Amino acid sequence: MKRQTFVLLLIAIYGSALGQEKWSLKRCVDYAIVNNISVKQADVQARFDKLTHHQSILALYPRINSQHSGGFQFGRSIDPTSNQFTTNEILFANHGLDVGLDLFNWFAKKNTVKANNYLAQASVARLEKAKNDVSLNVANAYLAALLNKEQINISQVQVAQSREQFNNIKKQVDAGALPELNQAEAQTQYATDSSNMITARTNYILSLLQLKALINLEADVPFEIEVPPVESIPLETLAELDPALVYQSALENLPQQKINNLNLLASERNVAVAKAGMYPTLSFFGGLSSRYSNAQRIIPRDYTITAAPSGLVNISGQDYVVYSEARVPQGFDKNTYFRQLSNNFSQNAGLALNIPIFNGGSARINWQKAKLDVENQQLLKEQDSRTLKQDIYQAHTNAVAAIQKYNATQVAVESAQKAYDFARKRFDVGLLQPIDLILNQNNLFRAKINLVSAQYDYVFKMKLLEFYKGLGLKL
């Protein structure tokens, strides 16, 4: 009873999927490229590296910074405008503008820009690689789902044949022409084939779940795939997929090779950047500043006062003596905000020469590390090229073997079909025991399953070679 309920549940799920819009391989790949997490992460990294490159370009321009501060002073403190001690509360404000520009740094910044540009391009290629990897995985899962669906069709035919044989044998047993043992054997075969069909449908549903996970589609979303005739899937010939030609094409087209080349170029530029850190640099600097304090007052020069003045200023063409608030008699005006900014306005400009003498050997060690990184990138490039060549030649060998296996399974199916047809004729005239017919039927079933498996395996291995060649994925 439980098994019947499970069968009905599978049939209901399988049947509901049939009514949904079917997904082609292209649609699955396009959806995966947009929604796959690893692709999104590669895209974020590509945008991050692009911003790093843009920031290194902006670093070539002068640096301009403005500083502004203000506040209150309490207790005994120094007046920021007169530099005299006072115990009064003082409201003060400081303003400044600084400018800096590197005049010569042994082209460190320019080489940094070039290195970051190569790294940004490598991130774009890495994003393309992530898309290719996802596409290949989706294609593999898609073909696996097609294989499982085809196995369902074969299992259904097998179940139909087993049911027909069981009914025929049962009639003969009821008529006394065959012993009940034959009926039990036929019933066992029918149950086994029904179980195989349940397994095939379960595997198909699981393969769809795996495919949905790859394309980042929710597991509870109805999903069904298109089933193109496997014999109509376009394939290049083996002559067009010669491993030497495929390898040369892969070196030019596959993103991983572009990533290695760009990383090598970036590391070479970083050597120049690190080397520049061992030499002097020349830079320009300049600045503007002014300040204000509400403690400052002004009085005319001809006013008699015993306190020593803190300084002379010229306001509106007349000379005034400036005193701090604690020493100026009551009744005289405070120096205004903008008047003080004008009086206290100062400028500076100059050149700065920075000569590295000894910094714990950091500059030289960084230069030596940068050269080792170039060597490491060269080795990584060589290793990836060797691995790629090995993978392509192995894929070609596997494709040749898959074709041979597919041809052999075709012969096996033809032979098994003939054997079954002969056995069926002998059984129909009573010259063959039911168990022998069942044996031939099982041989035919296994041969058909092997044929379908070999055919899809052959298709995938050919598609893998086409992928290495840069032809993309299409069914």
C-alpha angles and dihedrals in degrees: 000000000000091000092051090050090050091050091051090049092052091047090050092051092044092046094048089053091056090064094056129093108273123239120223122209090254091053091049092049093046091049092047093051090055098041109026112116096222091052090050091051091051089050092052091050091049091053090046092054090046090057090048090054091048091050091052089054092052089050088070091069126080118280114238122184131173123204126196129174137166140169150123130291121209134192123358108354142136121268103240092217102042099026089225127132117257137169096204127101110266128199107207138177132190127194130186143167122200128192127190134176131177107230098183130000101156090270093293094142095045091051089047089055091051093046092050090047090056091047091050090052089048089054090053089051089047089054089052090050090052089052091049093049092050091046091052093048091048091050091050092050091045092054090046089054090049090051092051091048091051089051088056090057092049091047091051091054090048092051091049091052092046091049091050092049092048092052092048093047091046090055091051091047090050088050091050094244095116133030121253089249089073090053091051091050092049091047090051090052091049091051092047092051091047089052090050090052090052089050091049092051091046091051090050093052090047091049089053090051090051091049091049090051091053093052091042095244119151113261094232094054112109108251136177130165132222116252111215114191103267091220090058096054105118113244134179116235120253089245089061090048099057106162094231092054092043090052093052090048091048092053089058101038112030115095095225092065090049089050092053093048093049094046089052092052091048092050090051090054090048088058089061090047092052092046091054088060090071095059134071120270129209123210140172124230135184139165149183125209143169139166144202136207127181089212093075120098133175132219131180117269094240092061111108115232130154097216117098114250120245094217148316127263134178117230122175091346094301128108117242133180114229120215134176117257094251092060102039118093119243118270100048122112125253118243106263123242098248092039089057092047088055094045094046097042112131136174136199137184136169151128127273124204116196114196117186108217108161127348102160091285091287096137095050093042090051089051092051091047090051090054090050089051089057089053091048092050090051091052092047091051091050092047093050091048091052091047091049092051091048092049093049095049090045091049090051091050090049091049091053090049091047091054091049091047091048091052091048093050090051089058090046092053092049091050093045090049092052092047091050093047091051091046091050092052091049090047093050090057093044097252096116133056117240091240090059091050090050090050092054091046091053090049090054092047093052091046092053092048090049090049094053092045092049092047095053091043089054092049093050094048091050090048089052090056090048088051091053089049090055098249095126126222125298136151 
